[in-house]
Amino acid sequence: MSGHSKWSTIKRKKGALDAKRGKIFSRLIKEITIAARIGGGSLEGNSRLRTAIAAAKAENMPKDNIERAIKKGTGEIEGGNLEEIVYEGYGPAGVAVLVNILTDNKNRTSGEIRHIFSKHNGNLGETGCVSWLFDKKGLIVFEKGQVDEEKLFEAALEAGADDVKEEATTFELIVDPKNFEAVRGSLEQQNFKYLLAEITMVPKNTVKLEGKEAEQMIKLMDALEDSDDVQKTYANFDIAEDILEKMSG
């Protein structure tokens, strides 16, 4: 698993994301809105909307919020004027960073993201400068001790997972994005409880960080995720899990 995925999983295990429930809801609402705008408000034939709604339900978002976000996207009510942008750049030691944005003010957001990168020893790059270093994949993470290893491996492969990897404290399932919903749904029906399930960008290689550079990288990631317009961040850093545990509050 990439350092970024480990970092996300550790924060979720610690409940650090619970303190940002309002921000999580805001991001999910934006994702539902843009998915409905692009692919329509019907779940049938709109896999992005199905995935967004599943994520919202996993966070216990009220049904009314979900329905209102869909209507914004389809234009039934006002408020769906969002632009989707991907920024690419570099963190400390040349770590590749992708930032997914949904914003109603591109100029404001561009200035803010550029400032965050420069403040934390990074810089924005040109479109395409680092995206080639990542593959789009489905990722489902389970905590060791909470699932039966043999049963999970068997169920995952039968459901259509491409690969199952064992990490220090977790099991990681890699899934083709086309099969993500089916695999997740199958495992949920069999009562396997996951820590993290998302469509993500998996790096083809990683940059090992320690000391000051590791600290700067985590501060950059935290600052990006604190931005209201940032939906997701991806990076190819590799920081030891014990260091991540200490840094992830």
PEJO-V616809 format. One record per residue. N is the residue number from 0. RES is the residue in three letters. NEAR is the number of other C-alpha atoms within 10 Angstrom. D_FIRST is the distance of its C-alpha to the first C-alpha in Angstrom with 1 decimal. Layout:
n,res,near,d_first
N,RES,NEAR,D_FIRST
N,RES,NEAR,D_FIRST
//
This chain:
n,res,near,d_first
0,MET,19,0.0
1,SER,19,3.8
2,GLY,22,6.5
3,HIS,23,8.1
4,SER,22,6.2
5,LYS,21,6.6
6,TRP,23,10.0
7,SER,16,10.9
8,THR,19,10.3
9,ILE,19,12.3
10,LYS,18,14.9
11,ARG,15,15.4
12,LYS,13,15.9
13,LYS,12,18.3
14,GLY,12,20.2
15,ALA,14,20.1
16,LEU,15,19.9
17,ASP,13,23.1
18,ALA,9,25.1
19,LYS,11,24.4
20,ARG,13,25.5
21,GLY,11,28.1
22,LYS,18,25.6
23,ILE,17,23.2
24,PHE,18,26.3
25,SER,13,27.4
26,ARG,20,24.2
27,LEU,23,24.3
28,ILE,24,28.0
29,LYS,25,27.5
30,GLU,26,24.9
31,ILE,27,27.3
32,THR,29,30.2
33,ILE,26,28.8
34,ALA,24,27.6
35,ALA,26,31.1
36,ARG,21,32.7
37,ILE,13,31.0
38,GLY,17,31.1
39,GLY,19,33.9
40,GLY,23,34.1
41,SER,13,34.0
42,LEU,14,30.9
43,GLU,10,32.0
44,GLY,11,30.7
45,ASN,15,28.5
46,SER,17,25.0
47,ARG,19,23.7
48,LEU,25,26.3
49,ARG,19,25.5
50,THR,19,21.8
51,ALA,22,23.0
52,ILE,23,25.6
53,ALA,15,23.3
54,ALA,17,21.0
55,ALA,22,24.4
56,LYS,14,25.6
57,ALA,10,22.5
58,GLU,14,23.5
59,ASN,10,27.1
60,MET,18,28.5
61,PRO,11,32.2
62,LYS,12,33.4
63,ASP,9,35.8
64,ASN,13,33.2
65,ILE,19,31.3
66,GLU,16,34.7
67,ARG,18,35.8
68,ALA,28,32.6
69,ILE,28,33.2
70,LYS,20,36.9
71,LYS,22,36.0
72,GLY,28,34.0
73,THR,21,36.8
74,GLY,17,39.4
75,GLU,12,41.2
76,ILE,12,40.9
77,GLU,12,40.4
78,GLY,15,37.3
79,GLY,20,35.0
80,ASN,16,35.5
81,LEU,18,31.9
82,GLU,12,30.5
83,GLU,14,27.0
84,ILE,16,25.7
85,VAL,16,22.6
86,TYR,21,22.7
87,GLU,22,21.0
88,GLY,23,21.1
89,TYR,22,19.9
90,GLY,24,19.0
91,PRO,22,19.9
92,ALA,16,19.6
93,GLY,14,19.2
94,VAL,19,15.8
95,ALA,25,15.7
96,VAL,28,16.0
97,LEU,22,16.9
98,VAL,20,18.9
99,ASN,15,20.2
100,ILE,25,23.7
101,LEU,22,26.4
102,THR,19,29.7
103,ASP,15,33.4
104,ASN,12,34.2
105,LYS,16,32.4
106,ASN,9,34.4
107,ARG,11,33.7
108,THR,19,29.9
109,SER,16,29.8
110,GLY,10,31.7
111,GLU,14,29.5
112,ILE,21,26.2
113,ARG,16,27.8
114,HIS,14,29.1
115,ILE,19,25.7
116,PHE,21,24.2
117,SER,14,27.2
118,LYS,14,27.5
119,HIS,19,24.1
120,ASN,17,24.5
121,GLY,23,23.1
122,ASN,19,24.8
123,LEU,20,24.9
124,GLY,15,25.0
125,GLU,9,26.6
126,THR,11,25.4
127,GLY,13,23.2
128,CYS,16,22.5
129,VAL,20,18.6
130,SER,18,18.0
131,TRP,9,18.1
132,LEU,17,14.9
133,PHE,19,12.9
134,ASP,12,13.0
135,LYS,13,13.8
136,LYS,21,12.0
137,GLY,24,12.3
138,LEU,23,9.5
139,ILE,24,10.9
140,VAL,23,9.6
141,PHE,22,12.2
142,GLU,18,13.3
143,LYS,14,14.5
144,GLY,9,18.3
145,GLN,11,18.7
146,VAL,16,18.4
147,ASP,10,19.9
148,GLU,14,17.3
149,GLU,9,19.7
150,LYS,10,20.9
151,LEU,18,17.5
152,PHE,18,16.5
153,GLU,12,20.0
154,ALA,17,20.2
155,ALA,22,16.9
156,LEU,15,18.0
157,GLU,12,21.5
158,ALA,18,20.6
159,GLY,17,19.0
160,ALA,23,15.2
161,ASP,15,14.2
162,ASP,13,11.7
163,VAL,18,10.6
164,LYS,12,8.1
165,GLU,13,9.0
166,GLU,13,7.4
167,ALA,8,10.1
168,THR,13,11.2
169,THR,20,9.6
170,PHE,21,9.4
171,GLU,22,7.2
172,LEU,25,9.6
173,ILE,22,9.6
174,VAL,27,13.1
175,ASP,17,15.6
176,PRO,17,16.8
177,LYS,11,20.2
178,ASN,15,19.4
179,PHE,24,17.2
180,GLU,20,20.3
181,ALA,15,21.7
182,VAL,23,18.7
183,ARG,24,18.2
184,GLY,14,22.0
185,SER,17,22.4
186,LEU,17,20.0
187,GLU,12,21.8
188,GLN,9,25.1
189,GLN,11,24.2
190,ASN,10,23.4
191,PHE,17,19.7
192,LYS,14,18.7
193,TYR,18,15.3
194,LEU,15,13.9
195,LEU,16,12.4
196,ALA,19,13.4
197,GLU,18,13.5
198,ILE,18,13.9
199,THR,19,11.6
200,MET,23,11.3
201,VAL,22,8.3
202,PRO,25,9.2
203,LYS,11,10.8
204,ASN,13,10.7
205,THR,18,10.0
206,VAL,17,12.8
207,LYS,15,12.9
208,LEU,19,15.0
209,GLU,13,17.3
210,GLY,9,20.5
211,LYS,9,22.1
212,GLU,17,19.7
213,ALA,21,16.8
214,GLU,17,19.4
215,GLN,20,20.5
216,MET,24,17.1
217,ILE,21,16.6
218,LYS,18,20.2
219,LEU,22,19.8
220,MET,21,17.0
221,ASP,13,19.2
222,ALA,16,22.3
223,LEU,20,20.9
224,GLU,16,19.8
225,ASP,13,23.3
226,SER,15,25.0
227,ASP,15,26.8
228,ASP,27,26.2
229,VAL,20,22.5
230,GLN,23,20.7
231,LYS,16,17.1
232,THR,20,15.4
233,TYR,22,12.4
234,ALA,28,11.7
235,ASN,27,10.1
236,PHE,26,10.6
237,ASP,22,9.0
238,ILE,24,10.9
239,ALA,15,11.4
240,GLU,15,10.7
241,ASP,8,14.5
242,ILE,14,15.3
243,LEU,21,13.3
244,GLU,14,15.2
245,LYS,8,18.4
246,MET,14,18.0
247,SER,16,16.8
248,GLY,11,20.2
//
